[in-house]
Amino acid sequence: MEKVTNSEELRQRLVQAAGEDVTAFGWGTMGMNNVFVGATPSALVMEFITIGMKTKELRRIPYEELEFIYAFSGDASTPKLLKLNLEARITEAMTGTLMLKTPTDRIMNITFRKMPRHEKNDRAPFRITEYISSVKPQKVMLPDLRNHRERQTLGGCMKNFVVIAGISSIVLLIVLGFGTGNWNMAFFGGIGTGAVLGAVFAPLVPVFRRMTSGRG
């Protein structure tokens, strides 16, 4: 298929991929992957593409198979505590998220941002859910996400703590040891700092996994 440079070319590409008319559509990202998303009269079409715009995967999800689908303003996959600087706030204002789930998938978070020559691409999630609500209104809803989000067990959290603390401690020990020549100070400093980093980041592993994969 040809490259996409504007909204009309994106619509035509999705029509060709779906084999039926596409009413609402947009260019999003799911984690690190680019994905074209379109709503047809009967299904949600998702075309995952490479940097060169070649098709990696084409999915067609009939509306009957959706557990739910919902649209948000901003990036719903990133926690608010990671959006504290001005750049993040500006990006948030130009972003929309389409969240959906099927019985066989974890929650998918697809973000849409403003793009040149793609009219109101950040509003694509709302156009898509508006159309789906006219066909299958019962599918457009937001359930209690705590029942669908990935939960980290105590054992999993402790495992992440050990890995993060261990790697951090070894790196810091080597850096401080060679930097200061005082290996006793480097040992205690590395262990202490590694433990702090492990305690802070171990509980956030599912969050970072969701941000990088777009799932969960």
ABEGO torsion letter per residue (X at the ends): XBBBABAAAAAAAAAAAAGBBBABBBBBBBEABBBBBBBBAABBBBBBBBAAGBBABBBBBBAAABABBBBBBEBAABBAAAAABAAAAAAAAABBBBBBBBAABBBBBBBBBBBBGBBGAAAAAAAAAAAAAAABAAABBBBBAAAABBBBBAAAAAAAAAAAAAAAAAAAAAAAAAAAGBAAAAAAAAAAAAAAAAAAAAAAAAAAAAAAAGBX
